[in-house]
Structure formats: C-alpha cells, structure tokens
Amino acid sequence: MIMENIYSEKAGKFFKEGYNCAQSVFCTFSDELGLDFETALKLSSSFGGGMGRLREVCGAVSAMFMIAGLKYGYITPNNDEIKGEHYTRIQELAKEFIKNHNTIICRELLGLDTKFDSPIPSKRTEQYYKDRPCEDIIRDAARIISEYISSKKCS
C-alpha cells in the first residue's frame, strides 16, 4: 500500500480533473516553487504520456525531477561537484520510485510494447481510470518528492 499525504491527494485530484501525469505532479507544487498555475501547466504539459506520448520516462517522474531542479538545481556550468550532487539527488528519487514500480519508463509501467504511441490522448472515461495505474503512480511520485523536500527542511 502506497502512503498518502496532502500532496499525493492533490496530484491525484488534478489527474482526475484531466491534467496529464506530469502536470498533476508538477502543479501540485507550483505555489511552493513560486510559479503561477498556468505557467506550471504549460511548462509540464510536454512531459505527459512519457514525453508527448512517446512512452519514455514517466511524466510523473519527470515532474519530480523538474521540482528537484527548481528547488535544488545548479546554475554553475563548470562545477562538477555541484552537478554530481544534483545528479545523485535525481538518481535517489528515481531509485525510490523504482522500489514501488520497478521502472521509470511509461510504457513499462503501462504494460505497453509500443514507442511513439498515437499523439491523440485517450478519452478519460471511467474505464480509463479503472484500467490505468497512472493515478496511483502520480500520487506516489508526489509523495516521494514531498517527503524528499520535507527531509531536506529537517537537515
């Protein structure tokens, strides 16, 4: 059973409203990141469906990485130590996600063998929500990044 918190609940709610996986997670943190909701929606819109339904890295995972970048990312281009610290952070987040889902790849999470899925989004029907693991995945990604942020506030 995946733990829930206010962030996972909010992300799940956004997904049920029709936002894509990346938007659902990223926009959950828009206020904390200092972004207005519309900008956050636009910034994360391309990452749904494993990056534009290419079925590559899960959009919820991409959103975790974007959040980490805005909160802790580096701006110095030639400091390998700082870059390494940030990439370590990203790998830690990925490993935590993989512990629960075995992969960060969208098509593997969905049990698909197709890359470059149709660019036309699937209709959000009751059956869609029943068949897809996406809402649980989104909720978990929001929980993982929120717990990561919370742990950094304490250290």
GROMACS elastic network, one bead per residue, 0.5 to 0.9 nm:
[ bonds ]
;  ai    aj funct       b0    kb
    2   100     6  0.81699   500
    2   136     6  0.80111   500
    2   139     6  0.84953   500
    2   140     6  0.66727   500
    2   143     6  0.89412   500
    3     8     6  0.85886   500
    3   139     6  0.88731   500
    3   140     6  0.75613   500
    3   143     6  0.75153   500
    4     7     6  0.78826   500
    4     8     6  0.57174   500
    4     9     6  0.67453   500
    4   139     6  0.73518   500
    4   140     6  0.76559   500
    4   143     6  0.67041   500
    5     8     6  0.53228   500
    5     9     6  0.62229   500
    5    10     6  0.86545   500
    5   139     6  0.86878   500
    5   142     6  0.86429   500
    5   143     6  0.64203   500
    5   146     6  0.86470   500
    6     9     6  0.51409   500
    6    10     6  0.61385   500
    6    11     6  0.86268   500
    6   143     6  0.83173   500
    7    10     6  0.50976   500
    7    11     6  0.60874   500
    7    12     6  0.85036   500
    7    25     6  0.82815   500
    7    28     6  0.64598   500
    7    29     6  0.79805   500
    7   139     6  0.75783   500
    7   142     6  0.57056   500
    7   143     6  0.61367   500
    7   146     6  0.68208   500
    8    11     6  0.51092   500
    8    12     6  0.60667   500
    8    13     6  0.85265   500
    8    25     6  0.81008   500
    8    28     6  0.84312   500
    8   136     6  0.88012   500
    8   138     6  0.72985   500
    8   140     6  0.63912   500
    8   141     6  0.75850   500
    8   143     6  0.52279   500
    8   144     6  0.88434   500
    8   146     6  0.85444   500
    9    12     6  0.51555   500
    9    13     6  0.61810   500
    9    14     6  0.87556   500
    9   139     6  0.65543   500
    9   142     6  0.85645   500
    9   143     6  0.88764   500
   10    13     6  0.50294   500
   10    14     6  0.62993   500
   10    15     6  0.87508   500
   10    24     6  0.80325   500
   10    25     6  0.83743   500
   10    28     6  0.62139   500
   10   139     6  0.81348   500
   10   142     6  0.86239   500
   11    14     6  0.51366   500
   11    15     6  0.63391   500
   11    16     6  0.87655   500
   11    21     6  0.85540   500
   11    23     6  0.85170   500
   11    25     6  0.51853   500
   11    26     6  0.82625   500
   11    27     6  0.77965   500
   11    28     6  0.56751   500
   11   135     6  0.83298   500
   11   138     6  0.64906   500
   11   139     6  0.58462   500
   11   141     6  0.88990   500
   11   142     6  0.65377   500
   12    15     6  0.51219   500
   12    16     6  0.62999   500
   12    17     6  0.86986   500
   12    24     6  0.70022   500
   12    25     6  0.82517   500
   12   135     6  0.57074   500
   12   136     6  0.75605   500
   12   138     6  0.64636   500
   12   139     6  0.55075   500
   12   142     6  0.88627   500
   13    16     6  0.51357   500
   13    17     6  0.62987   500
   13    18     6  0.89690   500
   13    24     6  0.79301   500
   13   135     6  0.88162   500
   14    17     6  0.50034   500
   14    18     6  0.66824   500
   14    19     6  0.57982   500
   14    20     6  0.82785   500
   14    21     6  0.87984   500
   14    23     6  0.79604   500
   14    24     6  0.50791   500
   14    25     6  0.81697   500
   14    27     6  0.83584   500
   14    28     6  0.80139   500
   15    18     6  0.52482   500
   15    20     6  0.61710   500
   15    21     6  0.65301   500
   15    23     6  0.80857   500
   15    24     6  0.53954   500
   15    25     6  0.85720   500
   15   134     6  0.85151   500
   15   135     6  0.66392   500
   15   138     6  0.78960   500
   16    19     6  0.73013   500
   16   124     6  0.84450   500
   16   129     6  0.81790   500
   16   135     6  0.78175   500
   18    24     6  0.87556   500
   18   124     6  0.71141   500
   19    22     6  0.81007   500
   19    23     6  0.58599   500
   19    24     6  0.57742   500
   19    41     6  0.84811   500
   19    45     6  0.85275   500
   19    48     6  0.87600   500
   20    23     6  0.52929   500
   20    24     6  0.59919   500
   20    25     6  0.88088   500
   20    44     6  0.86924   500
   20    45     6  0.71584   500
   20    47     6  0.81783   500
   20    48     6  0.51715   500
   20    49     6  0.73856   500
   20    59     6  0.78139   500
   20    60     6  0.87014   500
   21    24     6  0.51604   500
   21    25     6  0.65246   500
   21    26     6  0.86173   500
   21    45     6  0.89075   500
   21    47     6  0.78547   500
   21    48     6  0.54065   500
   21    49     6  0.71312   500
   21    50     6  0.86913   500
   21    58     6  0.78098   500
   21    59     6  0.52686   500
   21    60     6  0.51172   500
   21    61     6  0.87852   500
   21    63     6  0.82568   500
   21   134     6  0.71827   500
   21   135     6  0.79701   500
   21   137     6  0.85451   500
   21   138     6  0.61276   500
   22    25     6  0.54678   500
   22    26     6  0.59073   500
   22    27     6  0.81993   500
   22    41     6  0.87876   500
   22    44     6  0.56797   500
   22    45     6  0.68435   500
   22    46     6  0.81663   500
   22    47     6  0.56775   500
   22    48     6  0.52925   500
   22    49     6  0.82988   500
   22    50     6  0.87104   500
   22    51     6  0.88880   500
   22    58     6  0.78912   500
   22    61     6  0.74912   500
   22    62     6  0.66267   500
   22    63     6  0.50969   500
   22    64     6  0.84090   500
   22   138     6  0.80597   500
   23    26     6  0.51259   500
   23    27     6  0.55199   500
   23    28     6  0.80607   500
   23    40     6  0.74114   500
   23    41     6  0.56308   500
   23    42     6  0.82693   500
   23    43     6  0.82949   500
   23    44     6  0.51827   500
   23    45     6  0.59901   500
   23    46     6  0.89086   500
   23    47     6  0.79555   500
   23    48     6  0.73373   500
   23    59     6  0.79640   500
   23    60     6  0.78845   500
   23    63     6  0.73818   500
   24    27     6  0.57073   500
   24    28     6  0.63409   500
   24    41     6  0.85765   500
   24    44     6  0.88296   500
   24    60     6  0.75838   500
   24    63     6  0.85418   500
   24   138     6  0.71199   500
   24   139     6  0.88426   500
   24   142     6  0.86581   500
   25    28     6  0.53203   500
   25    29     6  0.72592   500
   25    59     6  0.85040   500
   25    60     6  0.59028   500
   25    61     6  0.86136   500
   25    63     6  0.59786   500
   25    64     6  0.72303   500
   25    67     6  0.89787   500
   25   138     6  0.63290   500
   25   139     6  0.76987   500
   25   141     6  0.70558   500
   25   142     6  0.55434   500
   26    29     6  0.56758   500
   26    30     6  0.65475   500
   26    40     6  0.68855   500
   26    41     6  0.78555   500
   26    43     6  0.89245   500
   26    44     6  0.67076   500
   26    60     6  0.78348   500
   26    62     6  0.88001   500
   26    63     6  0.50791   500
   26    64     6  0.70596   500
   26    66     6  0.75455   500
   26    67     6  0.66401   500
   26   142     6  0.82113   500
   27    31     6  0.80156   500
   27    35     6  0.87180   500
   27    36     6  0.89069   500
   27    37     6  0.64163   500
   27    38     6  0.88104   500
   27    40     6  0.56735   500
   27    41     6  0.64072   500
   27    44     6  0.81017   500
   27    63     6  0.88305   500
   28    31     6  0.78348   500
   28    32     6  0.87070   500
   28   142     6  0.77362   500
   29    32     6  0.53112   500
   29    33     6  0.61058   500
   29    34     6  0.87019   500
   29    35     6  0.85967   500
   29    40     6  0.88744   500
   29    67     6  0.75551   500
   29   142     6  0.87611   500
   29   146     6  0.87293   500
   30    33     6  0.50462   500
   30    34     6  0.61883   500
   30    35     6  0.50234   500
   30    36     6  0.63622   500
   30    37     6  0.60581   500
   30    39     6  0.86982   500
   30    40     6  0.60847   500
   30    41     6  0.88939   500
   30    67     6  0.88613   500
   31    34     6  0.51364   500
   31    35     6  0.58337   500
   31    36     6  0.67594   500
   31    37     6  0.75967   500
   32    35     6  0.76795   500
   33    36     6  0.88160   500
   33    67     6  0.75651   500
   33    70     6  0.68464   500
   33    71     6  0.70346   500
   35    38     6  0.82273   500
   35    39     6  0.64201   500
   35    40     6  0.60715   500
   36    39     6  0.55064   500
   36    40     6  0.62766   500
   36    41     6  0.87393   500
   37    40     6  0.50647   500
   37    41     6  0.61144   500
   37    42     6  0.86919   500
   38    41     6  0.50281   500
   38    42     6  0.62441   500
   38    43     6  0.85802   500
   39    42     6  0.51422   500
   39    43     6  0.60155   500
   39    44     6  0.85801   500
   40    43     6  0.51338   500
   40    44     6  0.61712   500
   40    45     6  0.83538   500
   41    44     6  0.54333   500
   41    45     6  0.58030   500
   42    45     6  0.51288   500
   42    46     6  0.77968   500
   43    46     6  0.72511   500
   43    47     6  0.87006   500
   44    47     6  0.57627   500
   44    48     6  0.76246   500
   44    59     6  0.83535   500
   44    62     6  0.86516   500
   44    63     6  0.70549   500
   44    66     6  0.85710   500
   45    48     6  0.62151   500
   45    51     6  0.87814   500
   45    52     6  0.82605   500
   46    49     6  0.86179   500
   46    50     6  0.89172   500
   46    51     6  0.58295   500
   46    52     6  0.54243   500
   46    53     6  0.89088   500
   46    59     6  0.86202   500
   47    50     6  0.59760   500
   47    52     6  0.57085   500
   47    53     6  0.80854   500
   47    57     6  0.84225   500
   47    58     6  0.77701   500
   47    60     6  0.82581   500
   47    62     6  0.68651   500
   47    63     6  0.78504   500
   48    51     6  0.52664   500
   48    52     6  0.55594   500
   48    53     6  0.64443   500
   48    54     6  0.89510   500
   48    55     6  0.87892   500
   48    58     6  0.74087   500
   48    60     6  0.78349   500
   48    62     6  0.89250   500
   49    52     6  0.55731   500
   49    54     6  0.65838   500
   49    55     6  0.56387   500
   49    56     6  0.78069   500
   49    57     6  0.84216   500
   49    58     6  0.66480   500
   49    59     6  0.61387   500
   49   106     6  0.67885   500
   49   107     6  0.86014   500
   49   117     6  0.86527   500
   49   121     6  0.84822   500
   50    53     6  0.53977   500
   50    54     6  0.55933   500
   50    59     6  0.51016   500
   50    60     6  0.85045   500
   50    62     6  0.83657   500
   50   105     6  0.71505   500
   50   106     6  0.51439   500
   50   107     6  0.76192   500
   51    54     6  0.55413   500
   51    55     6  0.65830   500
   51    56     6  0.63272   500
   51    57     6  0.68141   500
   51    58     6  0.73473   500
   51    59     6  0.64084   500
   51    62     6  0.85646   500
   51   106     6  0.89129   500
   52    55     6  0.76897   500
   52    56     6  0.89410   500
   52    59     6  0.89591   500
   52   116     6  0.85075   500
   52   117     6  0.87673   500
   52   119     6  0.69047   500
   53    56     6  0.78293   500
   53   106     6  0.87500   500
   53   115     6  0.81665   500
   53   116     6  0.63309   500
   53   117     6  0.55279   500
   53   118     6  0.69406   500
   53   119     6  0.59697   500
   53   120     6  0.83869   500
   53   121     6  0.79536   500
   54    57     6  0.86595   500
   54   106     6  0.85150   500
   54   107     6  0.85146   500
   54   114     6  0.85184   500
   54   115     6  0.55163   500
   54   117     6  0.57584   500
   54   118     6  0.83643   500
   54   119     6  0.81722   500
   55    58     6  0.71487   500
   55   105     6  0.69113   500
   55   108     6  0.83193   500
   55   110     6  0.89558   500
   55   112     6  0.84823   500
   55   114     6  0.75399   500
   55   115     6  0.56794   500
   55   116     6  0.65671   500
   55   117     6  0.68491   500
   56    59     6  0.85823   500
   56   104     6  0.82523   500
   56   105     6  0.52079   500
   56   106     6  0.53965   500
   56   107     6  0.66428   500
   56   108     6  0.87843   500
   56   115     6  0.74895   500
   56   116     6  0.87684   500
   57    60     6  0.85273   500
   57    61     6  0.69072   500
   57    62     6  0.67279   500
   57   104     6  0.56713   500
   57   106     6  0.55545   500
   57   107     6  0.84655   500
   58    61     6  0.52691   500
   58    62     6  0.63009   500
   58    63     6  0.86915   500
   58   104     6  0.57403   500
   58   105     6  0.53763   500
   58   107     6  0.81654   500
   58   109     6  0.80952   500
   59    63     6  0.60520   500
   59    64     6  0.86265   500
   59   106     6  0.76389   500
   59   138     6  0.85790   500
   60    63     6  0.50520   500
   60    64     6  0.64081   500
   60    65     6  0.88351   500
   60   134     6  0.87701   500
   60   137     6  0.72493   500
   60   138     6  0.54898   500
   60   139     6  0.87180   500
   60   140     6  0.87980   500
   60   141     6  0.59518   500
   60   142     6  0.78287   500
   61    64     6  0.50510   500
   61    65     6  0.64005   500
   61    66     6  0.87073   500
   61    93     6  0.84549   500
   61    94     6  0.73791   500
   61    97     6  0.78471   500
   61   104     6  0.67156   500
   61   105     6  0.89095   500
   61   137     6  0.89545   500
   61   138     6  0.83205   500
   61   141     6  0.63712   500
   62    65     6  0.50794   500
   62    66     6  0.62002   500
   62    67     6  0.86408   500
   63    67     6  0.60887   500
   63    68     6  0.84962   500
   63   141     6  0.82996   500
   63   142     6  0.87443   500
   64    67     6  0.51551   500
   64    68     6  0.61828   500
   64    69     6  0.85813   500
   64    90     6  0.85369   500
   64    93     6  0.76979   500
   64    94     6  0.89022   500
   64   141     6  0.66068   500
   64   142     6  0.72466   500
   64   144     6  0.81224   500
   64   145     6  0.58730   500
   65    68     6  0.50206   500
   65    69     6  0.60722   500
   65    70     6  0.86873   500
   65    90     6  0.62618   500
   65    93     6  0.78645   500
   65    94     6  0.87009   500
   65   145     6  0.85841   500
   66    70     6  0.62390   500
   66    71     6  0.85958   500
   66    73     6  0.89511   500
   67    70     6  0.52189   500
   67    71     6  0.61528   500
   67    72     6  0.83618   500
   67   145     6  0.78090   500
   68    71     6  0.51185   500
   68    72     6  0.55775   500
   68    73     6  0.65901   500
   68    86     6  0.85276   500
   68    89     6  0.80087   500
   68    90     6  0.74866   500
   68   145     6  0.76790   500
   68   149     6  0.83035   500
   69    72     6  0.53286   500
   69    74     6  0.75415   500
   69    86     6  0.80194   500
   69    90     6  0.87441   500
   70    73     6  0.57491   500
   70    74     6  0.88953   500
   71   149     6  0.84758   500
   72    86     6  0.72803   500
   72    89     6  0.89916   500
   73    82     6  0.87845   500
   73    83     6  0.82751   500
   73    86     6  0.63396   500
   74    77     6  0.78822   500
   74    79     6  0.88438   500
   74    82     6  0.66411   500
   74    83     6  0.65743   500
   74    86     6  0.72081   500
   76    79     6  0.59563   500
   76    80     6  0.89729   500
   76    82     6  0.79745   500
   76    83     6  0.83529   500
   77    80     6  0.80972   500
   77    83     6  0.82337   500
   78    81     6  0.89583   500
   78    82     6  0.88911   500
   78    83     6  0.84573   500
   79    82     6  0.55766   500
   79    83     6  0.63467   500
   79    84     6  0.86357   500
   80    84     6  0.58464   500
   80    85     6  0.84720   500
   81    84     6  0.50612   500
   81    85     6  0.62190   500
   81    86     6  0.87287   500
   82    85     6  0.50680   500
   82    86     6  0.63259   500
   82    87     6  0.86740   500
   83    86     6  0.51554   500
   83    87     6  0.61253   500
   83    88     6  0.84830   500
   84    87     6  0.50627   500
   84    88     6  0.59756   500
   84    89     6  0.85491   500
   85    88     6  0.50917   500
   85    89     6  0.63645   500
   85    90     6  0.88879   500
   86    90     6  0.63942   500
   86    91     6  0.87187   500
   87    91     6  0.61568   500
   87    92     6  0.85417   500
   88    91     6  0.50933   500
   88    92     6  0.61383   500
   88    93     6  0.87005   500
   89    92     6  0.50806   500
   89    93     6  0.63476   500
   89    94     6  0.87070   500
   90    93     6  0.51610   500
   90    94     6  0.62407   500
   90    95     6  0.86668   500
   91    95     6  0.60721   500
   91    96     6  0.85739   500
   92    95     6  0.51082   500
   92    96     6  0.62203   500
   92    97     6  0.86781   500
   93    96     6  0.51756   500
   93    97     6  0.63183   500
   93    98     6  0.86617   500
   93   141     6  0.89562   500
   93   144     6  0.72472   500
   93   145     6  0.73137   500
   93   148     6  0.80123   500
   94    97     6  0.51076   500
   94    98     6  0.60801   500
   94    99     6  0.86499   500
   94   103     6  0.85238   500
   94   104     6  0.70421   500
   95    99     6  0.61675   500
   95   102     6  0.89595   500
   95   103     6  0.88168   500
   95   104     6  0.89706   500
   96    99     6  0.52333   500
   96   100     6  0.71439   500
   96   144     6  0.72790   500
   97   100     6  0.56131   500
   97   101     6  0.62083   500
   97   102     6  0.76611   500
   97   103     6  0.75887   500
   97   104     6  0.71926   500
   97   137     6  0.88268   500
   97   140     6  0.76907   500
   97   141     6  0.68772   500
   97   144     6  0.73044   500
   98   104     6  0.63954   500
   99   102     6  0.59158   500
   99   103     6  0.82766   500
  100   103     6  0.85429   500
  100   137     6  0.89869   500
  100   140     6  0.84628   500
  101   104     6  0.74832   500
  101   109     6  0.71753   500
  101   137     6  0.78864   500
  102   108     6  0.88086   500
  102   109     6  0.80939   500
  103   106     6  0.81561   500
  103   108     6  0.68806   500
  103   109     6  0.67728   500
  104   108     6  0.78809   500
  104   109     6  0.73482   500
  105   108     6  0.54308   500
  105   109     6  0.62557   500
  105   110     6  0.87838   500
  106   109     6  0.50703   500
  106   110     6  0.62148   500
  106   111     6  0.85113   500
  106   112     6  0.83686   500
  107   110     6  0.50457   500
  107   111     6  0.58522   500
  107   113     6  0.64193   500
  107   114     6  0.69731   500
  107   115     6  0.74052   500
  108   112     6  0.60231   500
  108   113     6  0.74652   500
  109   112     6  0.78227   500
  109   133     6  0.76605   500
  109   134     6  0.84055   500
  109   137     6  0.87394   500
  110   113     6  0.89888   500
  110   132     6  0.69828   500
  110   133     6  0.70389   500
  110   134     6  0.80805   500
  112   115     6  0.82986   500
  114   117     6  0.62545   500
  116   119     6  0.77817   500
  117   120     6  0.83956   500
  118   121     6  0.74545   500
  120   123     6  0.89919   500
  121   124     6  0.86045   500
  122   125     6  0.86465   500
  122   128     6  0.78145   500
  123   128     6  0.72613   500
  124   127     6  0.79729   500
  124   128     6  0.56888   500
  124   129     6  0.70463   500
  125   129     6  0.65975   500
  125   130     6  0.86710   500
  126   129     6  0.53846   500
  126   130     6  0.62847   500
  126   131     6  0.87811   500
  127   131     6  0.59771   500
  127   132     6  0.84641   500
  128   131     6  0.52962   500
  128   132     6  0.60630   500
  129   132     6  0.54953   500
  129   133     6  0.77931   500
  129   134     6  0.79261   500
  129   135     6  0.75893   500
  130   133     6  0.79348   500
  131   134     6  0.89995   500
  132   135     6  0.74435   500
  132   136     6  0.88450   500
  133   136     6  0.56911   500
  133   137     6  0.62626   500
  133   138     6  0.87637   500
  134   138     6  0.59602   500
  134   139     6  0.84564   500
  135   138     6  0.51087   500
  135   139     6  0.61157   500
  135   140     6  0.85501   500
  136   139     6  0.50818   500
  136   140     6  0.60998   500
  136   141     6  0.86235   500
  137   140     6  0.51072   500
  137   141     6  0.61745   500
  137   142     6  0.86754   500
  138   141     6  0.51450   500
  138   142     6  0.62521   500
  138   143     6  0.85895   500
  139   142     6  0.52451   500
  139   143     6  0.62213   500
  139   144     6  0.87112   500
  140   144     6  0.60758   500
  140   145     6  0.86987   500
  141   144     6  0.50859   500
  141   145     6  0.62909   500
  141   146     6  0.84619   500
  142   145     6  0.54598   500
  142   146     6  0.60092   500
  142   147     6  0.85133   500
  143   146     6  0.51249   500
  143   147     6  0.60156   500
  143   148     6  0.84729   500
  144   147     6  0.52839   500
  144   148     6  0.61521   500
  144   149     6  0.87074   500
  145   149     6  0.61396   500
  145   150     6  0.84862   500
  146   149     6  0.51406   500
  146   150     6  0.60668   500
  146   151     6  0.85634   500
  147   151     6  0.60308   500
  147   152     6  0.86317   500
  148   151     6  0.51567   500
  148   152     6  0.64219   500
  148   153     6  0.89064   500
  149   152     6  0.51970   500
  149   153     6  0.64934   500
  150   153     6  0.51833   500
  150   154     6  0.67068   500
  151   154     6  0.53151   500
  151   155     6  0.65521   500
  152   155     6  0.51803   500
